[in-house]
Protein backbone atom coordinates (compact mmCIF):
# COMPACT_ATOMS: atom_id res chain seq x y z
CA UNK A 1 0.00 0.00 0.00
CA UNK A 2 1.26 3.45 -0.82
CA UNK A 3 1.53 6.16 1.80
CA UNK A 4 0.58 8.81 -0.76
CA UNK A 5 -3.02 7.71 -1.05
CA UNK A 6 -5.73 7.24 1.49
CA UNK A 7 -6.24 3.75 2.77
CA UNK A 8 -7.97 1.99 5.60
CA UNK A 9 -6.71 -0.75 7.88
CA UNK A 10 -8.87 -2.73 10.27
CA UNK A 11 -7.56 -3.15 13.79
CA UNK A 12 -8.20 -6.37 15.73
CA UNK A 13 -10.16 -4.45 18.35
CA UNK A 14 -12.82 -3.85 15.72
CA UNK A 15 -12.00 -0.20 15.18
CA UNK A 16 -11.25 1.09 11.71
CA UNK A 17 -8.77 3.90 11.26
CA UNK A 18 -8.33 5.95 8.13
CA UNK A 19 -4.74 6.85 7.44
CA UNK A 20 -4.13 10.05 5.60
CA UNK A 21 -1.18 11.38 3.69
CA UNK A 22 1.05 12.47 6.56
CA UNK A 23 4.48 13.30 5.27
CA UNK A 24 7.29 14.92 7.27
CA UNK A 25 5.95 17.22 9.95
CA UNK A 26 2.31 16.14 9.73
CA UNK A 27 0.61 14.37 12.59
CA UNK A 28 0.32 10.58 12.88
CA UNK A 29 -2.82 8.78 13.97
CA UNK A 30 -2.21 6.66 17.06
CA UNK A 31 -4.52 4.62 19.27
CA UNK A 32 -4.77 4.81 23.03
CA UNK A 33 -7.58 2.65 24.38
CA UNK A 34 -10.67 3.39 22.33
CA UNK A 35 -9.47 6.87 21.33
CA UNK A 36 -7.55 7.97 18.28
CA UNK A 37 -5.06 10.79 18.75
CA UNK A 38 -3.02 12.85 16.31
CA UNK A 39 0.62 12.84 17.42
CA UNK A 40 3.18 15.27 16.06
CA UNK A 41 6.51 13.65 15.12
CA UNK A 42 8.36 15.91 17.57
CA UNK A 43 6.70 13.95 20.40
CA UNK A 44 7.83 10.53 19.11
CA UNK A 45 10.77 8.98 20.93
CA UNK A 46 10.79 5.54 19.27
CA UNK A 47 8.66 3.15 17.25
CA UNK A 48 9.07 -0.62 17.53
CA UNK A 49 7.38 -3.95 16.83
CA UNK A 50 6.05 -6.17 19.63
CA UNK A 51 3.97 -9.29 18.89
CA UNK A 52 3.15 -8.02 15.40
CA UNK A 53 1.94 -4.61 16.62
CA UNK A 54 3.79 -1.38 15.91
CA UNK A 55 4.07 0.67 19.08
CA UNK A 56 5.04 4.33 19.24
CA UNK A 57 6.51 5.45 22.54
CA UNK A 58 6.23 9.19 23.01
CA UNK A 59 8.67 11.45 24.83
CA UNK A 60 6.68 11.08 28.08
CA UNK A 61 7.25 7.28 27.88
CA UNK A 62 3.60 6.53 26.96
CA UNK A 63 3.04 3.56 24.62
CA UNK A 64 0.56 4.09 21.78
CA UNK A 65 -0.50 1.65 19.07
CA UNK A 66 -0.41 2.64 15.43
CA UNK A 67 -1.61 0.95 12.28
CA UNK A 68 1.43 2.07 10.31
CA UNK A 69 4.15 -0.48 9.63
CA UNK A 70 7.74 0.40 10.47
CA UNK A 71 8.44 0.60 6.73
CA UNK A 72 5.63 3.16 6.35
CA UNK A 73 6.88 5.14 9.34
CA UNK A 74 10.39 5.14 7.89
CA UNK A 75 9.00 6.82 4.76
CA UNK A 76 6.73 9.22 6.66
CA UNK A 77 9.16 10.43 9.33
CA UNK A 78 11.86 12.98 8.57
CA UNK A 79 15.15 11.17 7.97
CA UNK A 80 17.06 14.04 9.59
CA UNK A 81 15.23 13.37 12.86
CA UNK A 82 14.59 9.60 12.79
CA UNK A 83 16.80 6.59 12.04
CA UNK A 84 15.89 2.98 11.33
CA UNK A 85 18.11 1.30 13.93
CA UNK A 86 17.19 -2.22 12.80
CA UNK A 87 14.19 -4.21 11.50
CA UNK A 88 12.38 -3.78 14.83
CA UNK A 89 13.17 -0.19 15.82
CA UNK A 90 13.10 3.43 14.64
CA UNK A 91 14.50 6.07 17.00
CA UNK A 92 14.41 9.85 17.15
CA UNK A 93 17.79 11.58 17.28
CA UNK A 94 16.67 13.31 20.50
CA UNK A 95 16.14 9.85 22.09
CA UNK A 96 19.64 8.55 21.31
CA UNK A 97 21.93 9.33 24.24
CA UNK A 98 24.88 7.03 23.54
CA UNK A 99 26.29 4.28 21.37
CA UNK A 100 28.84 1.59 22.11
CA UNK A 101 30.82 -0.61 19.70
CA UNK A 102 29.96 -4.26 20.42
CA UNK A 103 32.18 -6.05 17.95
CA UNK A 104 32.15 -6.88 14.26
CA UNK A 105 31.44 -3.22 13.49
CA UNK A 106 28.04 -3.24 15.22
CA UNK A 107 26.83 -0.55 17.63
CA UNK A 108 24.51 -0.77 20.61
CA UNK A 109 22.46 2.40 21.04
CA UNK A 110 21.51 3.80 24.42
CA UNK A 111 18.06 5.40 24.45
CA UNK A 112 16.28 7.79 26.83
CA UNK A 113 13.31 5.41 26.91
CA UNK A 114 13.23 1.68 27.58
CA UNK A 115 12.25 -0.60 24.70
CA UNK A 116 11.61 -4.36 24.69
CA UNK A 117 13.64 -4.88 21.49
CA UNK A 118 17.35 -4.91 20.69
CA UNK A 119 18.95 -1.56 19.99
CA UNK A 120 21.77 -2.86 17.80
CA UNK A 121 22.81 -1.11 14.59
CA UNK A 122 24.26 -3.45 11.97
CA UNK A 123 27.79 -3.18 10.64
CA UNK A 124 26.48 -1.94 7.29
CA UNK A 125 24.47 0.90 8.89
CA UNK A 126 26.95 1.81 11.67
CA UNK A 127 28.89 4.44 9.71
CA UNK A 128 25.67 6.12 8.55
CA UNK A 129 24.28 6.05 12.10
CA UNK A 130 27.42 7.64 13.60
CA UNK A 131 27.25 10.42 11.00
CA UNK A 132 23.49 10.92 11.51
CA UNK A 133 23.57 10.97 15.32
CA UNK A 134 26.48 13.44 15.39
CA UNK A 135 24.80 15.87 12.98
PANU-112123 format. One line per field, with one value per residue (C-alpha): residue number from 1; residue in one letter; chain; x, y, z. Coordinates in Angstrom, 2 decimals. Layout:
pos c(NUM:...);
code c(A:...);
unit c(A:...);
u c(X:...);
v c(Y:...);
w c(Z:...);
! end
This chain:
pos c(1:2:3:4:5:6:7:8:9:10:11:12:13:14:15:16:17:18:19:20:21:22:23:24:25:26:27:28:29:30:31:32:33:34:35:36:37:38:39:40:41:42:43:44:45:46:47:48:49:50:51:52:53:54:55:56:57:58:59:60:61:62:63:64:65:66:67:68:69:70:71:72:73:74:75:76:77:78:79:80:81:82:83:84:85:86:87:88:89:90:91:92:93:94:95:96:97:98:99:100:101:102:103:104:105:106:107:108:109:110:111:112:113:114:115:116:117:118:119:120:121:122:123:124:125:126:127:128:129:130:131:132:133:134:135);
code c(X:X:X:X:X:X:X:X:X:X:X:X:X:X:X:X:X:X:X:X:X:X:X:X:X:X:X:X:X:X:X:X:X:X:X:X:X:X:X:X:X:X:X:X:X:X:X:X:X:X:X:X:X:X:X:X:X:X:X:X:X:X:X:X:X:X:X:X:X:X:X:X:X:X:X:X:X:X:X:X:X:X:X:X:X:X:X:X:X:X:X:X:X:X:X:X:X:X:X:X:X:X:X:X:X:X:X:X:X:X:X:X:X:X:X:X:X:X:X:X:X:X:X:X:X:X:X:X:X:X:X:X:X:X:X);
unit c(A:A:A:A:A:A:A:A:A:A:A:A:A:A:A:A:A:A:A:A:A:A:A:A:A:A:A:A:A:A:A:A:A:A:A:A:A:A:A:A:A:A:A:A:A:A:A:A:A:A:A:A:A:A:A:A:A:A:A:A:A:A:A:A:A:A:A:A:A:A:A:A:A:A:A:A:A:A:A:A:A:A:A:A:A:A:A:A:A:A:A:A:A:A:A:A:A:A:A:A:A:A:A:A:A:A:A:A:A:A:A:A:A:A:A:A:A:A:A:A:A:A:A:A:A:A:A:A:A:A:A:A:A:A:A);
u c(0.00:1.26:1.53:0.58:-3.02:-5.73:-6.24:-7.97:-6.71:-8.87:-7.56:-8.20:-10.16:-12.82:-12.00:-11.25:-8.77:-8.33:-4.74:-4.13:-1.18:1.05:4.48:7.29:5.95:2.31:0.61:0.32:-2.82:-2.21:-4.52:-4.77:-7.58:-10.67:-9.47:-7.55:-5.06:-3.02:0.62:3.18:6.51:8.36:6.70:7.83:10.77:10.79:8.66:9.07:7.38:6.05:3.97:3.15:1.94:3.79:4.07:5.04:6.51:6.23:8.67:6.68:7.25:3.60:3.04:0.56:-0.50:-0.41:-1.61:1.43:4.15:7.74:8.44:5.63:6.88:10.39:9.00:6.73:9.16:11.86:15.15:17.06:15.23:14.59:16.80:15.89:18.11:17.19:14.19:12.38:13.17:13.10:14.50:14.41:17.79:16.67:16.14:19.64:21.93:24.88:26.29:28.84:30.82:29.96:32.18:32.15:31.44:28.04:26.83:24.51:22.46:21.51:18.06:16.28:13.31:13.23:12.25:11.61:13.64:17.35:18.95:21.77:22.81:24.26:27.79:26.48:24.47:26.95:28.89:25.67:24.28:27.42:27.25:23.49:23.57:26.48:24.80);
v c(0.00:3.45:6.16:8.81:7.71:7.24:3.75:1.99:-0.75:-2.73:-3.15:-6.37:-4.45:-3.85:-0.20:1.09:3.90:5.95:6.85:10.05:11.38:12.47:13.30:14.92:17.22:16.14:14.37:10.58:8.78:6.66:4.62:4.81:2.65:3.39:6.87:7.97:10.79:12.85:12.84:15.27:13.65:15.91:13.95:10.53:8.98:5.54:3.15:-0.62:-3.95:-6.17:-9.29:-8.02:-4.61:-1.38:0.67:4.33:5.45:9.19:11.45:11.08:7.28:6.53:3.56:4.09:1.65:2.64:0.95:2.07:-0.48:0.40:0.60:3.16:5.14:5.14:6.82:9.22:10.43:12.98:11.17:14.04:13.37:9.60:6.59:2.98:1.30:-2.22:-4.21:-3.78:-0.19:3.43:6.07:9.85:11.58:13.31:9.85:8.55:9.33:7.03:4.28:1.59:-0.61:-4.26:-6.05:-6.88:-3.22:-3.24:-0.55:-0.77:2.40:3.80:5.40:7.79:5.41:1.68:-0.60:-4.36:-4.88:-4.91:-1.56:-2.86:-1.11:-3.45:-3.18:-1.94:0.90:1.81:4.44:6.12:6.05:7.64:10.42:10.92:10.97:13.44:15.87);
w c(0.00:-0.82:1.80:-0.76:-1.05:1.49:2.77:5.60:7.88:10.27:13.79:15.73:18.35:15.72:15.18:11.71:11.26:8.13:7.44:5.60:3.69:6.56:5.27:7.27:9.95:9.73:12.59:12.88:13.97:17.06:19.27:23.03:24.38:22.33:21.33:18.28:18.75:16.31:17.42:16.06:15.12:17.57:20.40:19.11:20.93:19.27:17.25:17.53:16.83:19.63:18.89:15.40:16.62:15.91:19.08:19.24:22.54:23.01:24.83:28.08:27.88:26.96:24.62:21.78:19.07:15.43:12.28:10.31:9.63:10.47:6.73:6.35:9.34:7.89:4.76:6.66:9.33:8.57:7.97:9.59:12.86:12.79:12.04:11.33:13.93:12.80:11.50:14.83:15.82:14.64:17.00:17.15:17.28:20.50:22.09:21.31:24.24:23.54:21.37:22.11:19.70:20.42:17.95:14.26:13.49:15.22:17.63:20.61:21.04:24.42:24.45:26.83:26.91:27.58:24.70:24.69:21.49:20.69:19.99:17.80:14.59:11.97:10.64:7.29:8.89:11.67:9.71:8.55:12.10:13.60:11.00:11.51:15.32:15.39:12.98);
! end
